[in-house]
């Protein structure tokens, strides 16, 4: 599956603590192979929006099966992830 990033994600990744950054990168790589792993939740109100937990942080992403693309929409602390 192809992985695309929303332009804001690059800045969000730069502001993550080093350990969270490494875990987020590993999770994004794993999502490219399996976009719906155990523990993933579909977001209410989003047509194809999903989220995965990384400790106190969340990765919010969108799956487009038609184009076989996974778009990372945000990587943020849980208090800010859904805004």
PEZI-V172601 format. One record per pair of residues at least 4 apart in sequence whose C-alpha atoms are under 6 Angstrom apart, sorted by the first residue. I is the first residue (numbers start at 1). J is the second residue. D is the distance in Angstrom with one decimal. If there is no record, write none. Layout:
# PEZI-V172601
i=I j=J d=D
i=I j=J d=D
This chain:
# PEZI-V172601
i=1 j=32 d=5.3
i=1 j=68 d=5.5
i=1 j=69 d=5.8
i=2 j=69 d=4.7
i=3 j=69 d=5.8
i=3 j=70 d=4.8
i=3 j=71 d=5.8
i=4 j=71 d=4.6
i=5 j=71 d=5.5
i=5 j=72 d=4.9
i=6 j=73 d=5.3
i=9 j=74 d=5.4
i=16 j=21 d=5.6
i=20 j=24 d=5.9
i=31 j=35 d=4.5
i=40 j=51 d=5.8
i=40 j=52 d=4.9
i=41 j=50 d=5.6
i=41 j=51 d=5.5
i=42 j=50 d=4.4
i=43 j=49 d=5.6
i=43 j=50 d=5.4
i=48 j=62 d=5.5
i=48 j=63 d=5.8
i=49 j=61 d=5.7
i=49 j=62 d=4.5
i=50 j=60 d=5.7
i=50 j=61 d=5.3
i=51 j=59 d=5.5
i=51 j=60 d=4.4
i=52 j=58 d=5.7
i=52 j=59 d=5.4
i=53 j=58 d=4.7
i=54 j=58 d=5.8
i=56 j=77 d=5.9
i=56 j=78 d=5.8
i=57 j=76 d=5.5
i=57 j=77 d=4.2
i=57 j=78 d=5.1
i=58 j=75 d=5.7
i=58 j=76 d=5.6
i=58 j=78 d=5.8
i=59 j=74 d=5.8
i=59 j=75 d=4.6
i=60 j=73 d=5.5
i=60 j=74 d=5.2
i=61 j=71 d=5.5
i=61 j=72 d=4.4
i=61 j=73 d=5.0
i=62 j=70 d=5.7
i=62 j=71 d=5.2
i=63 j=70 d=4.7
i=64 j=68 d=5.8
i=64 j=69 d=5.2
i=76 j=81 d=4.9
i=77 j=81 d=5.8
